[in-house]
Amino acid sequence: MGNQTCQAERYIGHMNDDPGTAKSPKKARRAPLGIRRRHVLIGAGAAASGLAITRVLGLHHFGDLPTISLPGQTPAPTAPTVDWISPLDKPEAQVAQLLRRATFGATPAEYQQSVKDGFKKTVDRLIETPVAEPPALAGADDASQQKSINPQNLISWWLDWMLRTPTPFAERMTLFWHGHFTSDFRKVTLQTPFIYWQNQTWRHNALGNLHDFLYQVTIDPGMLRYLDLGTSTGRAPNENYSRELMELFTMGVGSFTEDDVRNGAKALSGWREPVTQAMYDALVLRAQQQGRQPPKNLTPDTVKTGVFVQQRAYVGPVKFLGVTKQWDTKAVLEQILAQPATAPFIVTKVLREFVTDQPADAYVKRLADGFRKSNYDLKTLMRDVFTSPEFLAPTTYRALVKSPTELMVNMAKSIEQPGLARAIGQAGQGQGQTLFDPPEVGGWPSNASWISSNNVLERVNFAQATLTGIAKLPAFNNAHLTQLDGVVSPATAQLLNSSPDDATRWLILLASPEFQLK
């Protein structure tokens, strides 16, 4: 791996061998990490030159492969162009791949139970277990101009549930939909409960029916504000939501016309944001403080959705996606779901998240046909994804990159530390992912886009800071078997074999290129 190592050394060459400057989850003794940090960075840095060099059968190795002595290690391949081989013919590896992709990884106990249950039973359990709800975030429902939600508290609240939830697949799907049907707290603001409510709505619908989900997305108060549908009227329709609904949420570029955008905006007009009692009280108090009369004709709402006002809506027929008639919101959404582009668009997005970044056309078509036939049932779609032959094909092994949230939650579960929510939230920005704050309406990038020289350094910094802050780590106990399927590159194997203690082995494992992939 000489060329990759040289590249890794170039981008970390300015660093010395001292611990990084990333914030530690808590002040504690420094873990006895006997291996030099520079060597860890070089090992992890193999991923920095892009996903293509770390995918199975895609990482070139220069020179003879070293002997691997780790117990249970899959034998190193003999071909000089291969750094590891897929173990997906083994039941344990199949279960591990499912847990890495459908959840946030697993604790040792969760892994062992899933292996005991087997792949099919684990799929059934993940999909069919009723969704567990997180405890309420104190004060969030009463957010107003007088008392806003603390963003770190909101982020930590969700991360804590990712770490502790008994239904991790539902939470993983909530994260997926958060990146698909995006909103951010900067525009929505934290002086309303809207972004908090949105998280709950996405969780409620994450494994339901896309018909219902898309309607809830459209009338969600956070979405009404984020894409301006809450201020769109028949006299002055705003096109933002109409455009993104078709382009980014359901159909994709080239599947509609500008006339469809304009007429869709007219057909969707008439909604406004709700006003909670706390928001109303804050408005009244502010008016009194400024010597003004409280707002007239405004009363608190009791719903957590948008409020439709007929007088604000467009009246009259318009031509939308080939049909001319008087539309309402549900009819607009049903017309979108009836389009031939919609099911393949959603399926492609799902497959890129859970299976492969480049799904074959025939694969997409097969699952899209089943998705339509199920009347857009999301449980059916996800079962078809996980039980498809492609999900366990050798070419899909380590073909995807974990997002920062997936990676850090996986780290915490690996070392059985469920109390790391705040530390994970604080580290997200440096790695490119702050929950509730996607960079654009298209959400976050994915896969290879997560890997850059800076992001790799931040990932290693987080691993080291986390391990340093833990007084007593669990025994390593051949964690490379449960966390990496016993399949590691020669470079990672050499580092693990030369590590003087468990703390260093954990650092090597969590910072390894293999652990960054899923």
Secondary structure, DSSP 8 states (H G I E B T S, - for coil): -HHHHHHHHHHHTT--SS---S--SS--------S-HHHHHHHHGGGGG-GGGTSTT-----S------STT-----SSTT-S----TTSHHHHHHHHHHHHSS---HHHHHHHHHH-HHHHHHHHHHS--------TTGGG--SSS---HHHHHHHHHHHHHH-S-HHHHHHHHHHHHHS---HHHH-SSSSHHHHHHHHHHHHTTSBHHHHHHHHHT-HHHHHHTSGGG--SSS---HHHHHIIIIIIS-TTSS-HHHHHHHHHHH--EE----HHHHHHHHHHHHHTT----TT------SS-EE-GGGS--S-EEETTEEE---HHHHHHHHHTSTTHHHHHHHHHHHHHT-SS--HHHHHHHHHHHHHTTSBHHHHHHHHHHSGGGG-GGGTT-SB--HHHHHHHHHHHTT-TT-HHHHHHHHHHHT--TT--SSTT----GGGG--HHHHHHHHHHHHHHHHT-SS----TTHHHHHHTT---HHHHHHHHH-SSHHHHHHHHHHSHHHHB-
